[in-house]
């Protein structure tokens, strides 16, 4: 058999037969081909059996055959054409909408008319404002009427001029030149005078800390009745405590020169 006859015989053989022969010659199994092409085994077997319906949709058969042939290193394009695997042509898009010529002319005219109207709506007010000003310029006739002299009319005889209204002026208030007297603490106020440095903690009746810390010598503090409920005074011997203007002896309240006492709502002092 000549070489040309061998080529004709190979071309006349089906795609599947040529693929199977090439696979067996390469020593591959169906499972090996399916794993490399990432296809199901049944699809590979359908390609070798020329069972295009079982291989899948016609749009995939040509690509599957070429991928299989490329894997085996053979060319089967001639066999694909002879096998009758049809090409998938793109569907032709046919317009089913038909617009009559008169309707197209009407739509074009309507669009142009809308454009003209919108242009007029925008341009006309701008042109009027540019020529007459924002509020409009009054005409010459109206200007003449405004410039004409106005003749005053005589008032009727029965009209009486209203009596003038007399406004009684009030004398301005004279500010007092006497300076206000300084506010005096109530007689029952608690007063502290420091002759030396002292640490203090002063609490209100609600438990709120009014003052806490080290105060220097010369400091004075005054509190109204009911404002202070508890006191802790360090270096108590250097602190003078006055209640209602009277000096309070803090000796009975001291322990290690720290005085602790409470102040009731009526101003009386008691040890803590």
Helices and strands as residue ranges (DSSP letters): H 3-12, H 15-26, H 30-37, H 41-48, H 52-55, H 58-72, H 77-83, H 101-132, H 140-147, E 190-194, E 198-203, E 209-215, E 220-223, E 230-234, G 236-238, E 239-243, E 246-248, G 251-253, E 254-255, E 258-263, E 269-271
